Amino acid sequence: MEKTMFDMATQLFEGQDVRFGPIDHEKDPEIESKWTHDAEFMRLYDVAPARPMSAALLKKQYEKLEKQIEEEKNLYYFTIRAKADDRLIGKALIQWIEWTNGNAWIQLGIGSAEDRRKGYGSQALRMLIRFAFAELNLFRVSARVPEYNTAAIALFKKLGFVEEVRRRQALDRDGRRWDLIVFGLLNSDWQNQVRA
Amino acid sequence: MRNLFRGELVRLTAEEPGSRAKVEVHWQRDTEFHRLADSDPAGMESEKKLKEWFEKRNEEGFKPERYSFSVRTLDEDKLIGFFGLWLDLIHNEAWVGIGIGEREFWGKGYGTDMMKLCLQYAFTELNVYRVSLGLHAYNPRALRSYEKAGFRLEGCTRGDVAREGRRHDSLWMGILREEWIQMQNGDSK
């Protein structure tokens, strides 16, 4: 039997040091609120304007998010937790799923600086990809990354993503324009990778 | 000043829910048109529902991030198509969606004329920094028209659309403000 990712018994939501979990409406808002006060994180994570958010606002957003998941059925959202102490360290999502075409966009962030560069993001991304391909059976996933997010670019490349589109000067930040890169990974490429 | 709403073959008009819904019913019967223009499954909606949808869009009023037009021919005043611009106001970018539902007007320069008006509006009225669009790789007519309008190919997402049991690529294009201005200067020489 293959001992890699195609084993039915291999847990989808458990990594080596991290696991996926649902939202904790009581505890998570405080923690994510701290992340939103870190402008660097916000700008690495998203192209929307960075803005600090209160725990109360995030609480409402989580409720909205869960409602959207239930109604639109084109979004999966996981919180990333450190296995050692069950602490919330990030979030991972698959969104804008087009079921008839089998494509979707993924997004992932590790919230606080001290949790970065420890391989958590890489583990979580592998889990997210396996979920997209082995559970949702998507044909491909895409991710958009600003050209200044060199850590994300290196990570996506390491996991076999291909730079497919370079939207020239699509972003305006710090008084200059930056390219926005679209990375893509095909299910078939991923399967070859994990079987190798 | 330029006439923003008048090209060589077409003019831009407001979207009028009644007539727009009527032609939409007719256009929806043409699944080839749908598949060239969109990546979602072809569908059919009643004229009543479509009219309500366009009315709702009208009632919402003007939004700073959305601009949509109906396109009519100059010689017969026939409603043949539409285009819409969606703006990212933070990064000063516009996405364009454009279509000619009346297929006898394909391949005769109407689309190119529409795109000319569209870019003129985006760059001289909305003042965006760049305009973007996506298209199917199986739509080479659109690709040529967009290239003619000044768009540059910026990449290709592999196999992201499934039609007729096959996978098809999508192409992504963009034009920057400075590129468009340079083209205008070149044209006027």
Interface residues (C-beta under 8 A of the other chain):
Chain A: V47 A48 P49 E98 T100 N101 G102 N103 F139 R140 S142 V162 E163 E164 V165 R166 R167 R168 Q169 A170 L171 D172 R177 V182 G184 L186
Chain B: S39 D40 P41 I90 H91 N92 E93 Y129 R130 S132 R152 E154 G155 C156 T157 R158 G159 D160 V161 A162 R167 W172 G174 L176
